[in-house]
């Protein structure tokens, strides 16, 4: 009997007193504090439902179009194939932002999701408006659905993001200083993901943009995605482990990115005639390139902030995981690994 009582006390089971156990709203995953489905608010559930209606509709229509394009040799060589791949890739990122943003309470990822939705909408508008000779019912339906579903999706994303705060308090506690450091790290983490998204999009567009790609650019593009993935991973580990040397290397390696973007803009101007018939690709390359530069600039600014914040206490926030207000006295709790903002 004593053993049974001890087991009840250790487990926190109060049903023997007639008190029902409240559903568990959070749990600690290998990546940090995460909400359970029971912990989601009504507006968060509606946001996820609406997001996936939007995503599934866009991907379904695009996949159908992709099957048609693949079966037609002429269309396979056109910009239609590029746009189907582009929309599917960006939709995957939107789905990730929605899930990760809600369950990990990453408000900046929901704001970036808003930007990603607008990008997909812009791609659809550019494709339909400029390529008048390749319009079809699938593209029209996809554009109409995107225009109808995107605005409420964006409004819900902003409302949900503005009401986050529970997990931030559990991780950083009541300290405004730690909350500030935590938010700076969250912004950096968010734009790391967005940088990967726009870089992949740019590579997809450039690979199909012109009839002939120089050897130099072929080599540059072939290493572009692996380079970006390694760069993003370096930033990820630098943030989690508070590596000062990693931040310096990350910043130096990042200088290659704007160099390529400037090179690409110059080539766009020089090779303008090669985009005859593919003007939609031309404008989308400009959009993706501009977003890539914006992402790089924000990352470099945030890199300075997180570098200054290393050693300021966020690493020792283990004591805040359950809403505490004092930092853990553990010699090396590795708080960013346990309460990851990634």
VENPEQUI-V257395 format. One record per helix or strand of 3 or more residues. SS is the DSSP state (H for helix, E for strand). FROM is the first residue (numbers start at 1). TO is the last residue. Records with the same first field share a line. If there is no record, write none. Layout:
SS = FROM-TO ; FROM-TO
This chain:
H = 2-11 ; 15-17 ; 37-39 ; 42-71 ; 73-76 ; 79-103 ; 107-130 ; 132-134 ; 137-162 ; 166-172 ; 176-207 ; 215-241 ; 244-253 ; 255-270 ; 272-275 ; 279-309 ; 314-316 ; 318-320 ; 335-338
E = 26-29 ; 32-35
